[in-house]
Amino acid sequence: MHNPFFCAVAATVNSAARVVEITLEDGKVYRCSLSDASDRLRLVDSSLLTSWEWIGPKAGMHWPAVDEDLSIEYLVANGTLYTPPSFVKHIPSEPVAIPA
């Protein structure tokens, strides 16, 4: 059954960089600055950023210690599409000879 909400399948918070990485149902990955997304999350001690909970069917994220809620739709809209390094084509460091 299709979920009517804009939902994630996974999310990872990098507290040092204040960034959340969100993986959507279609496999796309977005990165969003938590400092840009929320004044509360920008001002809070970074150690509190990794203590979050899902809202509903992974439609949002909640930080209990800060009492902040952000929807996945909002985070994706304010984030950028990210291509994980494993998907980036390897570029050789040495020139490759092309046969004549």
C-alpha positions in Angstrom: 0.0 0.0 0.0 1.4 3.4 -1.0 2.0 5.8 1.9 0.2 9.2 1.3 3.0 11.0 3.3 6.4 12.1 2.0 8.4 9.5 3.9 12.0 8.4 4.4 13.3 4.9 4.8 16.4 6.0 6.7 18.0 9.1 8.2 21.5 9.8 9.7 22.5 12.9 11.7 26.1 14.1 11.6 26.1 16.2 14.8 29.6 17.7 14.2 28.5 19.0 10.7 24.9 19.6 11.8 23.7 17.8 8.8 21.0 15.2 8.3 21.2 12.7 5.4 17.8 11.3 4.4 17.1 8.3 2.1 13.7 8.3 0.5 11.6 5.4 -0.7 12.8 5.9 -4.3 16.5 5.5 -3.2 17.4 9.2 -3.6 19.5 10.7 -0.8 19.3 14.3 0.3 21.4 16.3 2.7 20.1 19.1 4.7 21.8 21.6 7.1 20.0 21.4 10.4 21.3 24.9 11.2 19.6 26.3 8.1 16.4 24.3 8.7 15.8 25.3 12.3 17.0 28.1 14.7 16.5 25.7 17.6 18.7 23.1 16.1 21.3 25.7 15.1 21.6 27.0 18.7 21.4 23.7 20.6 24.5 21.8 21.7 25.5 19.5 18.9 25.5 16.5 21.2 21.7 16.7 21.4 21.3 16.4 17.6 21.8 12.6 17.5 18.9 12.0 20.0 15.9 12.1 17.7 12.8 10.0 17.0 10.7 9.3 13.9 7.3 11.0 13.7 4.6 8.7 12.4 5.5 6.5 9.5 8.9 8.2 9.1 7.2 11.3 7.8 9.2 13.6 10.1 11.9 13.8 12.8 11.5 14.9 16.4 14.2 16.1 18.8 12.7 15.6 22.3 15.4 17.5 24.2 14.8 20.6 22.0 11.1 20.0 21.4 11.6 20.5 17.7 9.8 18.7 14.8 10.7 18.8 11.1 8.9 17.0 8.3 10.8 14.9 5.8 9.2 17.0 3.1 10.6 20.2 4.6 14.1 18.8 5.1 14.2 17.5 1.5 12.9 20.8 0.1 15.6 22.6 2.0 18.3 20.1 1.2 20.3 19.0 -1.8 20.3 15.8 -3.7 23.4 13.8 -2.7 25.2 11.1 -4.6 27.0 8.8 -2.2 30.7 8.1 -3.1 29.9 4.5 -4.0 27.8 5.7 -6.9 30.4 8.2 -8.2 32.2 6.8 -11.3 35.9 6.1 -10.6 38.2 8.4 -12.4 41.7 6.9 -12.9 44.5 9.0 -11.5 46.8 8.0 -14.4 46.1 8.9 -18.0 44.5 6.0 -19.9 46.0 5.2 -23.3 43.4 4.9 -26.0 44.4 2.5 -28.8 44.7 4.1 -32.3 
